[in-house]
Amino acid sequence: MSSKFSLVQIWKSYEVMRDCLKIAQRSISENNLQLLKKTIFLTGLKNEAEKQIKSGQNDANDYVILSLWAAFERIIIEYIQIQGQKILDIPPSDFNKKVHSKIERDIEYRKTEDVLDMFKSYIDSDLIGQAKQIKKYRDWVAHRNVNKGTPANVPPHNAYRILSEIIDKLEQHSDFGSI
């Protein structure tokens, strides 16, 4: 199973990008443009470069939500698929094999909200609700469907903390085993 490690990698890359944008902003603000040679920031006006950096920061915040969610979703799907394999530990039968096959195949197409609800038996429902809010924001970032309205913005550090906490709880659960 994928682990929280993938979330950590995504988060570290985000922090590097965020810091690079801070350095670029600082270089422009302090008029220390030597560091910005051969970048897009020297091709235009100072105001334009600052707008590009601000836009890049906003985009980085949105893209990290997309990336964190994609990794998180894969982790919970794999977790359920592994739990579904346990049915094969029962004396084998055609029925067990069909049930396992159905779980293995169908979990990929279940609504994420329904999958998250399965974890409410051992993960606080408030935490699951927060994950659903991240999913709503992720969907808006990915699709920008104006007909659905803009959901509450999710700060990247909150998304990382919430999704990591859910994965930690999955790993601590007795069903996790040696996954």
HELIX and SHEET records of a PDB file:
HELIX    1   1 LYS A    4  SER A   29  1                                  26    
HELIX    2   2 LEU A   33  LEU A   36  5                                   4    
HELIX    3   3 ILE A   40  LEU A   42  5                                   3    
HELIX    4   4 LYS A   46  GLN A   85  1                                  40    
HELIX    5   5 LYS A   86  ASP A   89  5                                   4    
HELIX    6   6 ASP A   94  ASP A  106  1                                  13    
HELIX    7   7 ILE A  107  TYR A  109  5                                   3    
HELIX    8   8 THR A  112  MET A  118  1                                   7    
HELIX    9   9 PHE A  119  SER A  121  5                                   3    
HELIX   10  10 SER A  125  HIS A  143  1                                  19    
HELIX   11  11 VAL A  146  LYS A  148  5                                   3    
HELIX   12  12 PRO A  156  GLN A  172  1                                  17    
END                                                                             
